[in-house]
Amino acid sequence: MPPRIAIAPCRKMTDYVESVRLAGGDPWEPSYAADPVETVVSSCAGLLLTGGADVAPDTYGEAPHSTVTDVDAVRDEYEIALVRAALAARLPVLAICRGLQVMNVAAGGSLVQDIPSQVGTAVAHQVPNPKDAIAHDVSVAPGSRLAELMGSVVVRGRLAVNSRHHQAVQRIAAGFVVTSLAPDGVIEALELPEAPFCVGVQWHPENFVESRTFLPLFAGLIAAARP
């Protein structure tokens, strides 16, 4: 029986759901209103955190930058609690874009609130269309879970990715390690080595569902979720 994967609800679920299904999982979209965090963690074999709105800066103790918009306090509170419960239960986790940021904040880290004004514009981190357009390369740390999963498409230690974000990881949560960087130094992937499977990426691998380029990331989550 396919392992049940809880997918954090967002506005564009189709590619996440299909990626989980193609990788051999049983996708499930829990409800913020109807499914308490404890119920979600006990009812699934793995967790997929999705993209979406900015994470509220007060969740990591900062005042908001002027560019922070579309904050969803209910979603922030729910997903931060969900990440903490999932990590405590040693549930396999794959975190994407906002999901990576939520995971880092939930574990005690902070965020760059606006890349263009706080890092610079040397690298294009906002390339919205088409959704699978290659925006830039990222490094891949040798020996990382990311390298293990994506090795077949890593060329000279680098991986071509899409990009749609203006925030990023700043202070790294305790226990996590950086496994990918953009050319401008923006953190593109984190892993928690002590966990059975805990990988977060800043790009959107789900948008490559047709080419299946990044399906190994989802397959890694499913494999870790199997009994």
Steps between C-alpha positions, in 0.01 A plus 500: 500500500643844408614706800269787583667839451344807661533803270469840665211678323586785264344681205656280230485139610488314167872457435575403862225238500605356165869492598419301815278264303761445228763427766281226646333680789139553602447880511276642774411864554418559867284793606626778727153520651409133528827313556698577816878479465520191720241324282691581182830369635342179627301446180773524237839349421663815364454876471533730197519874571396723210559847359293811556487829687774670701560367851411763762823651644361500853528121492879544514505815711542773239304803383368469144688639201287722275490231231342232722148439369217251493583355842267224620531482878274197528707304251825608664387387845367168372801411286758601761325274750474227237873512422592484868270204558623321187867543592432385856328190361789443253257517210663533156471860374550661159469881509464716188554878465288657778506153655878521538462839665226376735710199595800718584289743705322217682837357603628838627646670192423830329450634147634755257180701461578645157781370280515794254555762773689288754716279273490659155375434151796324340300174479140477377295345780167609352433333164127424516425384144506238378486323832785263408726768346863459602600808701852414615728220618553393860787313660446151636706393801685169443376223727170673575159337468433750221807376313399140559151555361580736212841369398390399151427862403771674702770632263838591650343548839218722376130465431275720281184615680196725466439779751206703639582656837614824658572354845756240604665334798725731702593362845512124466310300761710286734579155361433590137772519236512693173519270199443747217574867423411735216790689338419805719521297820125463556431169674321263264481180704521380860511152650472365853754215505374348823149452358395194298419734210481878526580696184395853407555672166434861403398434139182331374576138399128421473475725193713250305236231537475445123874456443539322836839667541462539875284195565790340695440753780144379540610139458747553785218620725281203404781250555566641847126485577467131420480263801 
